[in-house]
Amino acid sequence: MVKRMNLGTSDLSVPEIGLGCMRMAGMTKNDARAMIDKSMDLGIDFFDHADIYGKGEAEKAFASAIEPSLREKMVLQSKCGIRDGFFDFSKEHIISSVEGSLKRLNTEYLDVLLLHRPDALMEPEEVAEAFTKLENDGKVRHFGVSNHNPMQTELLQETVDQELIVNQVQLSLMQTVMIDHGLNVNMENSSAVNRDGEIIEYSRLNNISLQAWSPFQHGMIEGAFVGNSDFPEINEKLQQVASRYGVTDSAIAIAWILRHPAGIQPIVGTMNKQRLEDIAKASEVKLTKEEWYELYRAGGNDLP
């Protein structure tokens, strides 16, 4: 069974690995149910959604596959704020998006709502009004953000009454910008560029849980690096470490994220039951510091 953690300073207990449901759009009811059952059997009862996944079809597919009685055994998270060609954190859009997700998920509440990507035209007061209404109406229990830098998070937290307990960001062995500049302090190389404002350090100081999206991806949407012949060095190292622990290379890629002391929760998007079972074994692995840095270097990073 996958180990558990609390999100932020809340009492919301979740598995340290979550299942992202974007690829559930288009799945048959039986296939979706089989995937959900496998996830629950592994102790992965945290399901990550967004209103834009499959234009809402992922949430519908998920809900169609479960009985209402199963809802209370799950933690459901969804995201809003991305529209066709623009971002929208208006009070009206946040509330209508949540209501749409609740209808598609066939549930009365979300355990967690995240604002998906920063809206340059955000009015924090509008977000605060939306959050308060959703909380008072019993439609959302906890709140957070996704892809936000520390000052954007700080601006929101200064205004909203609810504690922001999550920031979901991209992190993988081949997407390490949040870590790189912290290792290249006072250097002139490209890795020293601070691209995010110390998201990891800010989150640790403020007890915000980080969630890692696309933990097997290189680039933003270019594809997976695990098992990809274009990346021989990282795959050779993954296989070496995997054989040492008796798990798969995918499990080691997740164990690398779990090893970070920030307590980062990877969100994996596989819809393959066996692969999810293999990935879940990452919860049993604690890499040594040497192994962690070996994998980091094999991902194409140099230490100063």
VEXKE-225876 format. One record per residue (C-alpha): residue in one letter; x, z, y. Coordinates in nm, 2 decimals, always signed. Example, Ala and Ser with C-alpha at 12.3 -4.5 7.8 and 13.67 -1.06 7.14 Angstrom:
// VEXKE-225876
  residu      xx      zz      yy
       a   +1.23   +0.78   -0.45
       s   +1.37   +0.71   -0.11
END
This chain:
// VEXKE-225876
  residu      xx      zz      yy
       m   +0.00   +0.00   +0.00
       v   +0.12   -0.09   +0.35
       k   +0.23   +0.22   +0.55
       r   +0.02   +0.32   +0.85
       m   +0.08   +0.39   +1.22
       n   -0.12   +0.48   +1.53
       l   -0.17   +0.22   +1.81
       g   -0.02   +0.36   +2.13
       t   -0.12   +0.72   +2.19
       s   -0.46   +0.67   +2.04
       d   -0.59   +0.82   +1.72
       l   -0.66   +0.47   +1.59
       s   -0.48   +0.45   +1.25
       v   -0.38   +0.09   +1.15
       p   -0.15   -0.06   +0.89
       e   +0.20   -0.15   +1.02
       i   +0.12   -0.51   +0.92
       g   -0.19   -0.68   +1.05
       l   -0.37   -1.00   +0.94
       g   -0.42   -1.27   +1.20
       c   -0.74   -1.47   +1.14
       m   -0.68   -1.78   +1.34
       r   -0.65   -2.00   +1.03
       m   -0.97   -1.86   +0.88
       a   -1.16   -2.13   +1.08
       g   -1.29   -2.39   +0.83
       m   -1.24   -2.17   +0.52
       t   -1.53   -2.15   +0.28
       k   -1.72   -1.82   +0.25
       n   -1.57   -1.75   -0.09
       d   -1.21   -1.83   +0.01
       a   -1.24   -1.62   +0.33
       r   -1.39   -1.33   +0.13
       a   -1.11   -1.35   -0.13
       m   -0.85   -1.34   +0.14
       i   -1.02   -1.04   +0.31
       d   -1.05   -0.85   -0.02
       k   -0.68   -0.91   -0.10
       s   -0.58   -0.79   +0.25
       m   -0.79   -0.47   +0.21
       d   -0.65   -0.41   -0.14
       l   -0.30   -0.41   +0.01
       g   -0.41   -0.16   +0.28
       i   -0.41   -0.43   +0.55
       d   -0.75   -0.34   +0.70
       f   -0.65   -0.46   +1.05
       f   -0.78   -0.80   +1.14
       d   -0.67   -0.98   +1.46
       h   -0.91   -1.24   +1.62
       a   -0.95   -1.42   +1.95
       d   -1.24   -1.60   +2.10
       i   -1.05   -1.93   +2.11
       y   -0.94   -1.93   +1.75
       g   -1.11   -2.24   +1.61
       k   -1.33   -2.23   +1.92
       g   -1.50   -1.92   +1.77
       e   -1.53   -2.06   +1.42
       a   -1.26   -1.82   +1.29
       e   -1.47   -1.52   +1.39
       k   -1.78   -1.67   +1.24
       a   -1.60   -1.75   +0.91
       f   -1.48   -1.39   +0.89
       a   -1.82   -1.24   +0.95
       s   -1.99   -1.47   +0.70
       a   -1.76   -1.35   +0.43
       i   -1.83   -0.98   +0.45
       e   -2.13   -0.74   +0.42
       p   -2.21   -0.53   +0.72
       s   -2.12   -0.22   +0.52
       l   -1.76   -0.33   +0.50
       r   -1.72   -0.32   +0.88
       e   -1.66   +0.05   +0.91
       k   -1.37   +0.02   +0.67
       m   -1.19   -0.22   +0.90
       v   -1.02   -0.23   +1.24
       l   -1.12   -0.54   +1.43
       q   -0.93   -0.67   +1.73
       s   -1.01   -0.97   +1.95
       k   -0.87   -1.13   +2.26
       c   -1.02   -1.31   +2.56
       g   -0.91   -1.47   +2.88
       i   -0.80   -1.82   +2.78
       r   -1.04   -2.10   +2.88
       d   -1.01   -2.48   +2.87
       g   -0.73   -2.55   +3.11
       f   -0.72   -2.22   +3.29
       f   -0.71   -1.84   +3.24
       d   -0.99   -1.61   +3.35
       f   -1.00   -1.23   +3.38
       s   -1.31   -1.22   +3.59
       k   -1.56   -0.94   +3.51
       e   -1.82   -1.19   +3.40
       h   -1.60   -1.38   +3.17
       i   -1.45   -1.08   +3.00
       i   -1.79   -0.93   +2.93
       s   -1.94   -1.26   +2.81
       s   -1.64   -1.33   +2.59
       v   -1.67   -0.99   +2.43
       e   -2.05   -1.04   +2.37
       g   -1.97   -1.37   +2.21
       s   -1.71   -1.22   +1.98
       l   -1.95   -0.94   +1.88
       k   -2.22   -1.19   +1.80
       r   -1.98   -1.41   +1.60
       l   -1.83   -1.12   +1.42
       n   -2.17   -0.96   +1.35
       t   -2.06   -0.62   +1.48
       e   -2.17   -0.38   +1.75
       y   -1.82   -0.31   +1.87
       l   -1.45   -0.41   +1.88
       d   -1.20   -0.15   +1.80
       v   -0.95   -0.32   +2.03
       l   -0.98   -0.58   +2.30
       l   -0.67   -0.76   +2.44
       l   -0.64   -0.98   +2.75
       h   -0.49   -1.29   +2.60
       r   -0.25   -1.44   +2.86
       p   -0.19   -1.33   +3.22
       d   -0.43   -1.47   +3.48
       a   -0.24   -1.54   +3.80
       l   -0.57   -1.50   +3.99
       m   -0.65   -1.16   +3.83
       e   -0.83   -0.91   +4.04
       p   -0.75   -0.57   +3.87
       e   -1.07   -0.42   +4.01
       e   -1.28   -0.68   +3.83
       v   -1.10   -0.60   +3.50
       a   -1.15   -0.23   +3.56
       e   -1.53   -0.29   +3.61
       a   -1.55   -0.50   +3.29
       f   -1.35   -0.25   +3.08
       t   -1.57   +0.04   +3.20
       k   -1.89   -0.13   +3.13
       l   -1.77   -0.24   +2.78
       e   -1.66   +0.11   +2.70
       n   -1.97   +0.27   +2.84
       d   -2.19   +0.03   +2.64
       g   -2.00   +0.11   +2.32
       k   -1.89   -0.25   +2.28
       v   -1.51   -0.18   +2.30
       r   -1.32   +0.13   +2.20
       h   -0.96   +0.06   +2.30
       f   -0.80   -0.19   +2.53
       g   -0.47   -0.37   +2.57
       v   -0.30   -0.69   +2.67
       s   -0.11   -0.98   +2.52
       n   +0.19   -1.18   +2.65
       h   +0.21   -0.95   +2.96
       n   +0.53   -0.84   +3.13
       p   +0.58   -0.47   +3.23
       m   +0.48   -0.52   +3.60
       q   +0.16   -0.71   +3.50
       t   +0.08   -0.43   +3.26
       e   +0.16   -0.17   +3.53
       l   -0.07   -0.34   +3.78
       l   -0.35   -0.33   +3.54
       q   -0.29   +0.03   +3.42
       e   -0.28   +0.15   +3.78
       t   -0.64   +0.02   +3.82
       v   -0.82   +0.05   +3.49
       d   -0.93   +0.40   +3.36
       q   -0.86   +0.32   +3.00
       e   -0.52   +0.35   +2.85
       l   -0.36   +0.02   +2.76
       i   -0.24   +0.08   +2.40
       v   -0.12   -0.26   +2.29
       n   +0.08   -0.56   +2.41
       q   +0.09   -0.85   +2.16
       v   +0.39   -1.07   +2.22
       q   +0.59   -1.33   +2.04
       l   +0.88   -1.20   +1.83
       s   +1.06   -1.33   +1.52
       l   +1.41   -1.37   +1.39
       m   +1.42   -1.70   +1.57
       q   +1.25   -1.59   +1.89
       t   +1.44   -1.29   +2.01
       v   +1.45   -1.32   +2.39
       m   +1.30   -0.97   +2.43
       i   +1.61   -0.83   +2.25
       d   +1.88   -1.07   +2.36
       h   +1.93   -0.96   +2.72
       g   +1.94   -0.60   +2.62
       l   +2.25   -0.67   +2.42
       n   +2.41   -0.89   +2.68
       v   +2.41   -0.65   +2.97
       n   +2.63   -0.75   +3.27
       m   +2.71   -1.09   +3.11
       e   +2.70   -1.44   +3.25
       n   +2.58   -1.62   +2.94
       s   +2.22   -1.75   +2.89
       s   +2.13   -1.47   +2.66
       a   +2.18   -1.22   +2.95
       v   +1.89   -1.37   +3.14
       n   +1.61   -1.12   +3.17
       r   +1.30   -1.33   +3.08
       d   +1.04   -1.06   +3.04
       g   +1.12   -0.75   +3.24
       e   +1.22   -0.52   +2.95
       i   +0.90   -0.54   +2.76
       i   +1.04   -0.34   +2.47
       e   +1.19   -0.06   +2.68
       y   +0.88   -0.04   +2.90
       s   +0.65   -0.02   +2.59
       r   +0.86   +0.26   +2.44
       l   +0.87   +0.46   +2.76
       n   +0.49   +0.43   +2.80
       n   +0.39   +0.46   +2.43
       i   +0.24   +0.11   +2.41
       s   +0.24   -0.05   +2.07
       l   +0.39   -0.39   +2.05
       q   +0.24   -0.65   +1.81
       a   +0.45   -0.95   +1.70
       w   +0.26   -1.28   +1.68
       s   +0.41   -1.58   +1.49
       p   +0.67   -1.37   +1.31
       f   +0.78   -1.67   +1.10
       q   +0.79   -1.92   +1.38
       h   +1.07   -2.08   +1.57
       g   +0.99   -2.19   +1.93
       m   +0.64   -2.14   +2.04
       i   +0.44   -2.37   +1.81
       e   +0.72   -2.58   +1.64
       g   +0.67   -2.44   +1.30
       a   +0.81   -2.19   +1.05
       f   +1.18   -2.12   +1.00
       v   +1.15   -1.94   +0.67
       g   +1.22   -2.20   +0.39
       n   +1.30   -2.46   +0.66
       s   +1.61   -2.67   +0.57
       d   +1.68   -2.71   +0.95
       f   +1.78   -2.35   +0.96
       p   +2.02   -2.30   +0.66
       e   +2.21   -2.00   +0.80
       i   +1.92   -1.77   +0.85
       n   +1.75   -1.88   +0.53
       e   +2.07   -1.81   +0.33
       k   +2.10   -1.47   +0.48
       l   +1.73   -1.39   +0.42
       q   +1.76   -1.49   +0.06
       q   +2.07   -1.27   +0.02
       v   +1.90   -0.97   +0.16
       a   +1.58   -1.04   -0.02
       s   +1.76   -1.04   -0.36
       r   +1.91   -0.71   -0.27
       y   +1.57   -0.55   -0.23
       g   +1.38   -0.75   -0.49
       v   +1.14   -0.90   -0.24
       t   +1.08   -1.25   -0.09
       d   +1.25   -1.40   +0.22
       s   +0.93   -1.37   +0.41
       a   +0.91   -0.99   +0.34
       i   +1.26   -0.96   +0.48
       a   +1.17   -1.15   +0.80
       i   +0.89   -0.89   +0.85
       a   +1.11   -0.60   +0.75
       w   +1.35   -0.70   +1.02
       i   +1.07   -0.65   +1.28
       l   +0.95   -0.33   +1.12
       r   +1.31   -0.19   +1.14
       h   +1.31   -0.18   +1.52
       p   +1.25   +0.17   +1.64
       a   +0.98   +0.05   +1.89
       g   +0.73   +0.06   +1.60
       i   +0.63   -0.31   +1.62
       q   +0.33   -0.42   +1.42
       p   +0.37   -0.78   +1.29
       i   +0.06   -0.99   +1.28
       v   +0.09   -1.24   +1.00
       g   -0.14   -1.54   +0.98
       t   -0.11   -1.65   +0.62
       m   -0.43   -1.74   +0.43
       n   -0.24   -1.74   +0.10
       k   -0.32   -1.43   -0.11
       q   +0.00   -1.43   -0.30
       r   +0.21   -1.48   +0.01
       l   +0.03   -1.19   +0.18
       e   +0.10   -0.97   -0.12
       d   +0.47   -1.07   -0.10
       i   +0.48   -1.00   +0.27
       a   +0.32   -0.66   +0.23
       k   +0.62   -0.54   +0.04
       a   +0.81   -0.54   +0.36
       s   +0.65   -0.20   +0.42
       e   +0.86   -0.06   +0.14
       v   +1.19   -0.20   +0.28
       k   +1.41   -0.03   +0.55
       l   +1.70   -0.25   +0.64
       t   +2.03   -0.09   +0.72
       k   +2.16   -0.14   +1.07
       e   +2.43   -0.37   +0.94
       e   +2.17   -0.58   +0.76
       w   +1.95   -0.60   +1.07
       y   +2.24   -0.72   +1.28
       e   +2.35   -0.97   +1.01
       l   +2.01   -1.12   +1.02
       y   +2.01   -1.13   +1.40
       r   +2.34   -1.31   +1.40
       a   +2.23   -1.55   +1.13
       g   +1.93   -1.64   +1.36
       g   +2.18   -1.80   +1.59
       n   +2.26   -1.50   +1.82
       d   +2.61   -1.39   +1.92
       l   +2.70   -1.04   +2.00
       p   +2.91   -0.99   +2.32
END
